[in-house]
Amino acid sequence: MITGKNQIGYKQSAEGAKKYKTANPVTNSDNPTVFYEATQLEIDEACSLAAHAFSTYSKLPGVKRASFLNAIADEIEALGSDLITMYMQESGLPEGRAQGERGRMLGQLRMFAELVKNDTWRLPLLQDEGGNLKKTYIPLGPVVVFGASNFPLAFSTAGGDTASALAAGCPVIVKSHPMHAGTGEMVATAITKAAQKTAMPEGVFSNLNSSGKEVGEQLVKHKGIAAVGFTGSHHAGRALYNLAAARETPIPVFAEMGSINPVVITQQAISKRAGQIAETYTASITQGVGQFCTNPGLIITVKSEETTHFIEILAKHLEATPGGCMLHTRIQEGYEKSKNEIKAQESVSLKVVGSSSKPNHTTAALAVVDGTSFIANKTLHKEVFGPFSMVVLAEDKNELLNIINSLEGQLTATIIAEDSETIALQDITLALQSKVGRIIYNGVPTGVAVVDGMTHGGPYPASTDSRFTAVGNHSIMRWVRPFSFQDFPTALLPDYLK
């Protein structure tokens, strides 16, 4: 049963006067539950409990934290179809997507449980030169995690940020996303049950409701918070980053803030398989109604007759692809606003308009612009969150490289080429490498595998710290810091360093 209350440690609380509801974007109507926004006193209580919990939780053996993480997965799994139903009511996403995302969330929890069963992940180093030194990694402290609008499960309440922070030994306070507060409460209840069953200290987890930005800002500024995990827009992520830097004691903000994910297509590839590429990229551009941070929002190639033909094929495929329901009215309105802003720019032509008469629904849009105009106009570099892509036409390879060099930091880049061109692609590869966290060859950027080889991050503004990934076991390193013991008595060392 959804109560609409905040989860603060082991109790539920609804002290605030500010209330709100989530919405069903498919029916374009409010869901029934009233949610209570957290007050300053409730925020203070959650942070105080987290700070007290940290002193105990951070010292627990890895096997106990692993037990907690596995218990969370078990409790979430026990929610069954009720969680799927709530997810669909609040996101408008289909059942298959809900089930897939739940599987990803459960997989992440169990993956981190396996990782921390022993302490090898801390990379313990023992060295006698320069003194008897023992180096390890220790947790930072309580972490605030912001739920993501486009992933109500995998990047939200018990998603990758929460799972990795708990695995590292950091208590977590989730700032629940207002679009899926009911889904968040169900998952938060499961986490709380798991914490109680495994005898975790109260305050190891809390879940706070918020309809706006105030609760998130108060959490980031709170002296009890040691780090922040965020997935969302550049505007919001940068605002949180600035708040954290302005504190008396600055704290790290690990924000993933979106990307236009450039795709470079060679002339040989277009000449040999224009139809196949157009079909493949139509599916990628429209997957999830374009609401992925790895959506291919930019296609860069050299102007030619073959390119013109490719654009025509791509446009026809996109026009023939049925539209879909976006996550929320605000997201659909934001998509239309961003698309119209691009359309209004000089030298831009919209080959596919993208619209729908159904509330909160839309279809794909495709724009085309010349390379010189793209380089000169930073408005064209902005992410359009939805089923949108822009083709940038370079005069030649030199201008194509200039286009790449004009780009801001991105999560991914893709090269579509023939294998016979590999030597000629070295300069393009090097140019892209300086701009992104991951390069794909003859594939699509959509689809982020939860494996150790995956880098989900990139140079600013794709993320606030390109040295880290938000996906895979290595994402745990965001929540720890290096620490050395010098000439220490064995009895005072952690067990794994004895």
Secondary structure, DSSP 4 states (H G I P E B T S, - for coil): -----EEETTEEE---S-EE--EETTTTEE-S--EEPPPHHHHHHHHHHHHHHHHHHTTS-HHHHHHHHHHHHHHHHHTTHHHHHHHHHHH---HHHHHHHHHHHHHHHHHHHHHTTSSGGG--EEE-TTSSEEEEEEE---EEEEPPTT-TTTTSTTSHHHHHHHHHT--EEEE--GGGHHHHHHHHHHHHHHHHHTTPPTTSEEEE--SSSHHHHHHHH-TT--EEEEES-HHHHHHHHHHHHHSSS---EEEE-----EEEE-HHHHHHHHHHHHHHHHHHHHGGGG-STT---EEEEE-SHHHHHHHHHHHHHHHHS--EE-S-HHHHHHHHHHHHHHHTSTT-EEEE----SSTTEE--EEEEEEHHHHHH-GGGGS---SSEEEEEEESSHHHHHHHHHH---EEEEEEE--GGGTGGGHHHHHHHHTTEEEEEESS-S-----STT-----TTTTBS-TT--SSSGGGGGGGEEEEEEES--GGGS-GGG-
